[in-house]
Amino acid sequence: MALTILLLVIFCIAVLDLTAVAWVRGKAKRQAGRLFASRPSPDALLQAEKKDLDKLPKPLQRYLQQSNVLEHYAVQTVRMRQKGALRSGPGKPWLPLEAKCFINNQAFAGLVWYADVTQYFLATRSILHALMDSSASWEERIWGLPIPGSPFQRNHIQQRLLLEYCGFMAWHPGSWLNLGLNWQSLPNGDLHAQLANPEAPATLTLHFDEEGLLRSLSAPIGAETWTFSYLDFHSMQGLLVPLKWSVQITRDGQTWTYMHGQVTDIALNSPYSWW
């Protein structure tokens, strides 16, 4: 009898977990499909020219040349799969994740990122992060219940929009040509960028290596500094992009890695598919 009850409880938890995951995943699929609905015809895509780069600071020009944007048609849509892990704080256990990302460059902050995180047995954390129509939303759920205290469930919307959108631009670097930013070169070779709109005070700092590749970009989010870091650059569909990435958080002088992962598949200017 006790074994029957235990099996019944496990079955109910499994059904609840699968149902909750399917609900959030379905929402992500609908948002990603809507994001790709305005995908342009491949015949309308153009290549960047040298004159397009001349308006940008020298470090950014060099990076875009290294990334082969002059040899590649403009990237309007990106979809990719990722594997990695995240944790909730310094010293906390790493939790494996599988993620899908969808980007449309026709509108600022057109991005949907969905991840399944194995929290523990029969408990999957579903994360859905959407940047659409200049607004941001981030939800995390287990068994259909929202998880409070997510790092992105805070204020500073414009700063988050800029950081998140630019953080994923490592896989479509030509978009730096069309982003309205004011640039300032720093003595150490880094670049400081600020949104041209004075009513939306959002800033970024870009760090390049000796080869000219973008290695990290960071921004203040409230009392913290968030940093996207990039490793293992390879040519994928003609563009030089990083296969590995991580996100660090710095607060009160302490820096810890919140998330890391690697790209397993990428498709540029392709129609929508959930893979």
C-alpha positions as CSV (number, residue, x, y, z in Angstrom):
1,M,0.0,0.0,0.0
2,A,2.7,2.4,1.0
3,L,4.6,1.6,-2.3
4,T,1.5,2.3,-4.3
5,I,1.0,5.7,-2.6
6,L,4.6,6.6,-3.2
7,L,4.4,5.7,-6.9
8,L,1.2,7.6,-7.2
9,V,2.8,10.7,-5.6
10,I,5.8,10.4,-8.0
11,F,3.5,10.0,-10.9
12,C,1.5,13.2,-10.0
13,I,4.7,15.2,-9.5
14,A,6.0,14.0,-12.9
15,V,2.7,15.0,-14.6
16,L,2.8,18.4,-12.8
17,D,6.4,19.0,-13.9
18,L,5.7,18.1,-17.5
19,T,2.5,20.1,-17.7
20,A,4.2,23.2,-16.2
21,V,7.2,22.9,-18.6
22,A,4.9,22.5,-21.6
23,W,2.9,25.6,-20.6
24,V,6.0,27.9,-20.4
25,R,7.6,26.3,-23.4
26,G,4.4,26.8,-25.4
27,K,4.4,30.5,-24.5
28,A,8.0,30.8,-25.6
29,K,7.2,29.1,-28.9
30,R,4.4,31.5,-29.6
31,Q,6.6,34.5,-28.8
32,A,9.4,33.2,-30.9
33,G,7.1,32.5,-33.8
34,R,5.7,36.1,-33.6
35,L,9.2,37.4,-33.5
36,F,10.1,35.7,-36.7
37,A,6.9,36.5,-38.5
38,S,8.4,39.7,-39.9
39,R,11.5,37.9,-41.2
40,P,12.7,39.7,-44.4
41,S,13.2,37.9,-47.7
42,P,16.8,36.7,-48.2
43,D,16.9,38.7,-51.4
44,A,16.5,41.9,-49.4
45,L,19.6,41.4,-47.3
46,L,22.6,43.5,-48.1
47,Q,26.3,43.4,-47.2
48,A,28.0,46.0,-45.0
49,E,30.5,48.2,-46.8
50,K,33.7,49.7,-45.5
51,K,32.1,53.2,-45.5
52,D,29.5,51.8,-43.0
53,L,32.3,50.9,-40.6
54,D,34.1,54.3,-40.8
55,K,31.5,56.0,-38.6
56,L,32.4,53.7,-35.7
57,P,35.3,53.9,-33.3
58,K,38.5,52.1,-34.4
59,P,38.3,49.2,-31.9
60,L,34.8,48.4,-33.0
61,Q,35.8,48.7,-36.7
62,R,38.6,46.2,-36.2
63,Y,36.3,43.8,-34.4
64,L,33.7,43.9,-37.1
65,Q,36.4,43.3,-39.8
66,Q,37.8,40.4,-37.7
67,S,34.2,39.0,-37.5
68,N,33.9,39.0,-41.3
69,V,30.8,41.3,-41.4
70,L,32.1,42.8,-44.7
71,E,32.1,39.4,-46.3
72,H,28.7,38.3,-45.0
73,Y,25.2,39.3,-45.8
74,A,23.5,41.3,-43.0
75,V,22.0,39.0,-40.3
76,Q,18.4,39.8,-39.6
77,T,17.4,36.6,-37.7
78,V,19.3,34.3,-35.5
79,R,18.2,31.1,-33.8
80,M,20.5,28.9,-31.8
81,R,20.7,26.1,-29.2
82,Q,22.9,26.2,-26.1
83,K,23.9,23.9,-23.3
84,G,25.3,25.1,-20.0
85,A,24.6,25.6,-16.3
86,L,23.6,28.3,-13.8
87,R,23.6,28.8,-10.1
88,S,21.7,31.1,-7.7
89,G,24.7,32.5,-5.9
90,P,28.4,32.1,-5.0
91,G,29.2,28.6,-3.8
92,K,25.7,27.3,-4.8
93,P,25.5,24.1,-6.9
94,W,25.6,24.3,-10.7
95,L,22.3,23.3,-12.4
96,P,22.5,22.0,-16.0
97,L,20.4,23.9,-18.6
98,E,19.4,23.6,-22.2
99,A,18.4,26.7,-24.0
100,K,17.0,28.1,-27.3
101,C,17.5,31.6,-28.4
102,F,15.6,33.6,-31.2
103,I,16.7,37.0,-32.3
104,N,15.2,39.4,-34.9
105,N,17.3,42.5,-35.6
106,Q,14.5,44.5,-37.4
107,A,13.4,45.9,-34.0
108,F,15.5,46.9,-31.1
109,A,15.6,44.2,-28.4
110,G,13.8,41.5,-30.5
111,L,14.9,38.4,-28.5
112,V,13.3,35.4,-26.9
113,W,15.5,33.1,-24.7
114,Y,14.0,29.9,-23.2
115,A,15.8,27.4,-21.0
116,D,15.0,24.2,-19.2
117,V,17.1,23.9,-16.0
118,T,17.2,20.6,-14.1
119,Q,16.6,21.9,-10.5
120,Y,16.4,18.4,-9.0
121,F,14.6,15.1,-9.6
122,L,11.2,15.7,-11.2
123,A,11.6,19.5,-10.9
124,T,12.5,21.5,-14.0
125,R,12.9,25.2,-13.8
126,S,11.5,26.9,-16.9
127,I,13.0,30.3,-17.7
128,L,11.5,32.6,-20.4
129,H,13.2,35.9,-21.2
130,A,11.7,38.1,-23.8
131,L,12.8,41.5,-25.1
132,M,10.1,42.6,-27.6
133,D,8.7,46.0,-28.5
134,S,11.2,47.8,-26.3
135,S,9.9,46.0,-23.1
136,A,11.5,43.2,-21.1
137,S,10.0,40.3,-19.3
138,W,11.7,37.5,-17.3
139,E,9.9,34.7,-15.6
140,E,11.1,31.5,-13.9
141,R,8.8,28.7,-12.8
142,I,8.9,25.3,-11.1
143,W,5.8,23.2,-11.2
144,G,4.0,26.2,-12.7
145,L,4.8,28.4,-9.6
146,P,6.9,31.6,-10.1
147,I,10.3,31.7,-8.4
148,P,10.7,35.0,-6.6
149,G,14.0,36.9,-6.5
150,S,15.3,36.3,-10.1
151,P,18.3,38.4,-10.8
152,F,16.5,40.2,-13.6
153,Q,13.2,40.8,-11.7
154,R,14.4,44.3,-10.7
155,N,14.2,47.9,-12.0
156,H,16.6,49.6,-14.4
157,I,14.6,48.5,-17.5
158,Q,16.5,50.5,-20.1
159,Q,19.9,49.3,-18.8
160,R,18.7,45.7,-18.8
161,L,17.4,46.1,-22.4
162,L,20.7,47.4,-23.7
163,L,22.8,44.8,-21.9
164,E,20.7,41.8,-22.9
165,Y,20.3,42.8,-26.5
166,C,24.0,43.7,-26.9
167,G,25.0,40.6,-25.0
168,F,23.6,38.4,-27.7
169,M,25.1,40.5,-30.5
170,A,28.3,38.5,-30.4
171,W,26.4,36.1,-32.7
172,H,25.2,38.8,-35.1
173,P,28.0,41.5,-34.7
174,G,27.0,43.5,-37.8
175,S,24.1,44.9,-35.7
176,W,26.6,47.3,-34.0
177,L,26.3,49.3,-37.2
178,N,22.7,50.1,-36.6
179,L,22.5,50.6,-32.9
180,G,22.1,54.3,-31.8
181,L,25.0,54.7,-29.3
182,N,27.3,57.5,-28.4
183,W,30.9,56.2,-28.1
184,Q,33.9,57.2,-26.0
185,S,37.3,55.6,-26.3
186,L,39.0,54.8,-22.9
187,P,42.7,55.0,-22.3
188,N,43.1,51.2,-21.9
189,G,41.6,50.5,-25.4
190,D,38.1,49.7,-24.1
191,L,35.0,51.5,-25.4
192,H,32.3,53.2,-23.4
193,A,28.9,53.3,-25.1
194,Q,25.7,55.2,-24.1
195,L,22.2,55.2,-25.6
196,A,21.8,58.3,-27.7
197,N,18.4,58.9,-26.1
198,P,19.0,61.2,-23.1
199,E,15.7,60.0,-21.5
200,A,17.0,56.4,-21.5
201,P,20.4,56.6,-19.6
202,A,21.9,53.2,-20.4
203,T,25.6,52.5,-20.7
204,L,28.0,49.7,-21.7
205,T,31.7,49.0,-21.6
206,L,33.3,46.8,-24.3
207,H,36.6,45.1,-23.9
208,F,38.7,43.8,-26.8
209,D,41.7,41.5,-26.9
210,E,45.0,42.0,-28.7
211,E,43.5,40.3,-31.8
212,G,40.7,42.8,-31.9
213,L,37.9,40.4,-30.8
214,L,35.3,41.4,-28.4
215,R,36.0,39.5,-25.1
216,S,33.5,41.0,-22.8
217,L,30.9,43.7,-22.3
218,S,29.6,44.9,-19.0
219,A,27.1,47.3,-17.5
220,P,25.9,48.4,-14.1
221,I,22.5,47.0,-13.0
222,G,21.6,48.8,-9.8
223,A,24.3,48.1,-7.2
224,E,25.8,45.3,-9.4
225,T,27.9,45.0,-12.5
226,W,26.9,42.4,-15.0
227,T,29.5,41.1,-17.5
228,F,29.0,38.9,-20.6
229,S,32.3,37.1,-21.5
230,Y,33.1,35.3,-24.7
231,L,35.5,32.4,-25.5
232,D,36.4,30.0,-28.2
233,F,35.8,31.9,-31.4
234,H,35.1,29.9,-34.6
235,S,33.7,30.6,-38.0
236,M,30.0,29.6,-38.2
237,Q,28.2,30.2,-41.5
238,G,30.9,32.7,-42.5
239,L,30.9,34.8,-39.3
240,L,33.5,34.6,-36.5
241,V,31.5,34.1,-33.4
242,P,32.2,32.7,-29.9
243,L,31.1,29.1,-29.1
244,K,31.4,29.6,-25.3
245,W,30.1,32.4,-23.1
246,S,29.5,33.2,-19.4
247,V,27.8,35.8,-17.3
248,Q,29.5,37.3,-14.2
249,I,28.0,39.4,-11.4
250,T,30.1,41.8,-9.3
251,R,28.8,43.3,-6.1
252,D,30.7,44.8,-3.2
253,G,34.0,43.8,-4.7
254,Q,33.1,40.2,-5.1
255,T,32.7,38.6,-8.6
256,W,31.0,35.3,-9.3
257,T,29.8,33.4,-12.4
258,Y,26.1,33.2,-12.6
259,M,25.8,31.3,-15.9
260,H,28.0,29.7,-18.5
261,G,27.3,27.7,-21.7
262,Q,28.2,26.9,-25.2
263,V,26.5,27.1,-28.6
264,T,25.6,23.7,-30.1
265,D,23.7,24.9,-33.2
266,I,23.2,28.2,-34.9
267,A,21.2,29.3,-38.0
268,L,21.4,32.7,-39.5
269,N,18.6,34.2,-41.7
270,S,16.7,31.0,-41.5
271,P,12.9,30.6,-41.0
272,Y,11.4,30.0,-37.6
273,S,11.8,26.5,-36.2
274,W,11.8,25.1,-32.6
275,W,14.6,22.8,-33.8
